[in-house]
């Protein structure tokens, strides 16, 4: 949009005080691309605005799409080895070529692929969410939370994925300690998980501190800002959506 184009133009020119009130997302994408432009300017001695043409900025998204493919590949490899080691499953690890092809297919998913060719927040948002999850399964929780926080600078709704990542960390820790197993009965699984958390509350509180800090920080932002969106708040108000009460019934067996 014209607002986004104008915003990154100000940032590339080193003017960080301008903000378009119609832009709803935080300035993560603009700060990233402006930083790249400034670094390229120092290296090449060309003015930063030289590196801020629309074609060059779109190329940043293309490069991030390449990183999405690489992160997906590492996730497939890691999760494949984890499933192999899971007792009783008898799942063979996925071959590297298969992991690569799966990663390529997912990174070219239509809803994402066409945004690779634009200068927009979706690609960076997906990249940092995946990178956050990738760090979490390697038990690098401060890195994971930090990357989750960066993803929120691209899309505020990524706070949901920070919570999801935190939840998977808790479940994975329970599995590793032999206190949780997946069953068909969802309700009993939830009961077991809650009991384990309450029994080992201090352990899980310490484990979750990085993610809690991000979630609390986001809550403070929403309270101070008065909304989840940054600009154009009147057009982005939360309203009742009755269909959401009906849609879960479609998942019933």
C-alpha positions as CSV (number, residue, x, y, z in Angstrom):
1,X,0.0,0.0,0.0
2,X,1.0,3.7,-0.4
3,X,1.3,4.0,3.4
4,X,3.7,1.1,3.7
5,X,5.8,2.4,0.7
6,X,6.0,5.9,2.3
7,X,6.9,4.4,5.7
8,X,9.9,2.4,4.6
9,X,11.0,5.4,2.5
10,X,11.2,7.5,5.7
11,X,13.1,4.7,7.5
12,X,15.5,4.2,4.7
13,X,16.3,7.9,4.7
14,X,17.1,7.7,8.4
15,X,13.9,9.4,9.6
16,X,12.6,7.3,12.4
17,X,10.2,9.8,13.8
18,X,7.4,9.5,11.1
19,X,4.6,7.0,11.5
20,X,1.6,6.5,9.2
21,X,-1.5,6.3,11.5
22,X,-3.2,3.9,9.0
23,X,-0.6,1.2,9.4
24,X,-1.9,-1.5,11.8
25,X,1.3,-3.6,12.4
26,X,4.4,-2.8,14.4
27,X,7.4,-1.7,12.3
28,X,9.5,-4.9,12.4
29,X,9.6,-5.3,8.6
30,X,10.5,-1.6,8.0
31,X,13.2,-1.6,10.7
32,X,14.7,-4.8,9.3
33,X,14.9,-3.6,5.7
34,X,16.1,-0.1,6.7
35,X,18.8,-1.8,8.7
36,X,19.8,-3.9,5.7
37,X,19.8,-0.7,3.5
38,X,22.0,1.2,6.0
39,X,24.5,-1.7,6.2
40,X,24.6,-2.0,2.4
41,X,25.2,1.8,2.2
42,X,28.2,1.5,4.6
43,X,29.7,-1.4,2.6
44,X,29.2,0.0,-0.9
45,X,29.4,3.8,-0.1
46,X,26.2,4.3,-1.9
47,X,23.3,6.3,-0.3
48,X,20.9,4.1,1.7
49,X,18.0,5.3,-0.6
50,X,19.8,3.5,-3.5
51,X,19.0,0.2,-1.7
52,X,15.4,1.1,-1.0
53,X,13.9,0.7,-4.4
54,X,10.7,-1.5,-4.3
55,X,12.5,-4.2,-6.3
56,X,15.4,-4.5,-3.8
57,X,13.0,-4.5,-0.8
58,X,10.9,-7.3,-2.4
59,X,14.2,-9.2,-2.8
60,X,14.5,-9.1,1.0
61,X,11.3,-11.1,1.2
62,X,12.6,-13.5,-1.4
63,X,15.7,-14.1,0.7
64,X,13.5,-14.6,3.8
65,X,11.6,-17.2,1.9
66,X,14.8,-19.1,1.3
67,X,15.5,-19.0,5.0
68,X,11.9,-20.3,5.6
69,X,12.9,-23.3,3.4
70,X,16.1,-23.9,5.4
71,X,14.3,-23.6,8.8
72,X,11.6,-26.0,7.6
73,X,14.3,-28.5,6.5
74,X,16.0,-28.4,9.9
75,X,12.6,-28.9,11.6
76,X,11.7,-31.9,9.4
77,X,15.1,-33.5,10.2
78,X,14.9,-32.8,13.9
79,X,11.3,-34.1,14.3
80,X,12.0,-37.1,12.1
81,X,14.8,-38.2,14.4
82,X,12.6,-37.5,17.4
83,X,9.8,-39.7,16.1
84,X,12.4,-42.5,15.3
85,X,13.4,-42.5,19.0
86,X,9.8,-42.5,20.3
87,X,9.2,-45.9,21.9
88,X,6.5,-48.1,20.4
89,X,6.0,-46.0,17.2
90,X,8.4,-47.8,15.0
91,X,8.6,-44.8,12.6
92,X,11.6,-44.8,10.3
93,X,13.5,-41.4,9.9
94,X,12.5,-39.5,6.8
95,X,15.2,-39.4,4.2
96,X,17.1,-36.1,3.7
97,X,15.7,-35.8,0.1
98,X,12.2,-36.3,1.3
99,X,12.7,-33.7,4.1
100,X,14.0,-31.3,1.4
101,X,11.1,-31.9,-0.9
102,X,8.5,-31.5,1.9
103,X,10.2,-28.3,3.0
104,X,10.1,-27.0,-0.6
105,X,6.5,-27.8,-1.0
106,X,5.5,-26.1,2.3
107,X,7.7,-23.1,1.6
108,X,5.9,-22.7,-1.8
109,X,2.4,-23.0,-0.2
110,X,0.2,-20.7,-2.3
111,X,-0.9,-18.6,0.7
112,X,2.8,-17.8,1.4
113,X,4.4,-18.1,-2.1
114,X,2.7,-15.0,-3.6
115,X,3.7,-12.9,-0.6
116,X,7.3,-13.9,-1.3
117,X,7.1,-11.6,-4.3
118,X,5.7,-8.6,-2.4
119,X,7.0,-6.3,0.2
120,X,4.7,-7.3,3.1
121,X,4.9,-8.6,6.6
122,X,3.7,-12.2,6.0
123,X,7.0,-13.8,5.0
124,X,9.1,-12.3,7.9
125,X,6.3,-13.2,10.3
126,X,6.3,-16.9,9.2
127,X,10.1,-17.0,9.2
128,X,10.5,-15.8,12.8
129,X,7.6,-18.0,14.1
130,X,9.3,-21.1,12.6
131,X,12.7,-20.0,13.9
132,X,11.2,-19.6,17.4
133,X,9.7,-23.1,17.3
134,X,12.9,-24.5,15.9
135,X,14.9,-23.1,18.9
136,X,12.3,-24.4,21.3
137,X,12.7,-28.0,20.3
138,X,16.4,-27.6,20.8
139,X,15.8,-26.3,24.3
140,X,17.1,-22.8,23.5
141,X,14.2,-21.1,25.2
142,X,15.6,-17.6,25.6
143,X,16.4,-17.5,21.9
144,X,13.0,-19.0,21.1
145,X,11.2,-16.3,23.2
146,X,13.3,-13.6,21.6
147,X,12.5,-14.7,18.1
148,X,8.9,-15.0,19.1
149,X,9.0,-11.4,20.3
150,X,10.6,-10.3,16.9
151,X,7.8,-12.2,15.1
152,X,5.3,-10.0,17.0
153,X,7.0,-6.9,15.6
154,X,5.9,-8.2,12.2
155,X,2.4,-9.4,13.2
156,X,0.9,-8.8,16.6
157,X,-1.3,-11.9,16.3
158,X,1.9,-14.0,16.5
159,X,1.5,-13.8,20.3
160,X,-0.8,-16.9,19.7
161,X,2.2,-18.8,18.3
162,X,4.4,-17.7,21.3
163,X,1.8,-19.3,23.5
164,X,1.6,-22.4,21.3
165,X,5.4,-22.8,21.4
166,X,5.4,-22.4,25.2
167,X,2.7,-25.1,25.4
168,X,4.7,-27.5,23.3
169,X,7.7,-27.0,25.5
170,X,5.7,-28.0,28.6
171,X,4.3,-31.1,26.9
172,X,7.6,-32.1,25.6
173,X,9.2,-31.7,29.0
174,X,6.5,-33.9,30.5
175,X,7.1,-36.6,27.9
176,X,10.8,-36.5,28.5
177,X,10.2,-36.9,32.2
178,X,7.8,-39.8,31.6
179,X,4.9,-38.0,33.2
180,X,2.7,-37.6,30.1
181,X,1.6,-39.8,27.2
182,X,-0.7,-39.0,24.3
183,X,-4.1,-40.8,24.5
184,X,-7.3,-40.8,22.6
185,X,-9.2,-39.2,25.4
186,X,-8.5,-35.4,25.2
187,X,-10.2,-34.5,28.4
188,X,-8.1,-37.0,30.5
189,X,-4.9,-35.6,28.8
190,X,-5.8,-32.1,29.8
191,X,-6.5,-33.3,33.4
192,X,-3.1,-35.1,33.6
193,X,-1.2,-32.1,32.2
194,X,-2.8,-29.7,34.7
195,X,-2.1,-32.0,37.6
196,X,1.6,-32.4,36.6
197,X,2.0,-28.6,36.2
198,X,0.5,-28.0,39.6
199,X,2.6,-30.7,41.2
200,X,5.8,-29.3,39.7
201,X,4.7,-25.7,39.5
202,X,8.1,-24.1,40.3
203,X,9.9,-26.2,37.7
204,X,7.5,-25.2,34.9
205,X,7.4,-21.6,36.0
206,X,11.1,-21.3,35.7
207,X,11.0,-23.2,32.3
208,X,8.3,-20.8,31.0
209,X,9.9,-17.5,32.2
210,X,11.2,-16.4,28.7
211,X,7.8,-17.0,27.2
212,X,5.9,-15.5,30.1
213,X,8.0,-12.3,29.8
214,X,7.0,-12.0,26.1
215,X,3.3,-12.6,26.8
216,X,3.2,-10.2,29.8
217,X,5.1,-7.6,27.8
218,X,2.5,-8.0,25.0
219,X,-0.3,-7.6,27.5
220,X,1.2,-4.4,28.8
221,X,1.5,-3.1,25.2
222,X,-2.2,-3.9,24.5
223,X,-3.3,-2.1,27.7
224,X,-1.2,1.0,27.0
225,X,-2.1,1.1,23.3
226,X,-5.8,0.4,23.9
227,X,-5.9,-2.1,21.1
228,X,-4.0,-5.0,19.5
229,X,-3.5,-2.9,16.3
230,X,-1.2,0.1,16.1
231,X,-3.1,2.4,13.7
232,X,-6.5,2.7,12.1
233,X,-8.1,1.3,15.3
234,X,-11.6,2.4,14.4
235,X,-11.6,0.0,11.5
236,X,-10.1,-2.9,13.5
237,X,-12.4,-3.3,16.6
238,X,-13.1,-6.6,18.2
239,X,-16.8,-7.5,17.6
240,X,-18.9,-10.6,18.3
241,X,-18.6,-13.4,15.7
242,X,-21.2,-16.0,16.5
243,X,-19.9,-18.4,13.8
244,X,-16.9,-19.1,16.0
245,X,-19.2,-20.8,18.5
246,X,-20.6,-23.0,15.8
247,X,-17.4,-23.9,13.9
248,X,-15.9,-26.1,16.7
249,X,-18.8,-28.5,16.3
250,X,-17.5,-29.3,12.8
251,X,-14.6,-31.0,14.5
252,X,-16.7,-33.3,16.6
253,X,-16.4,-37.0,15.7
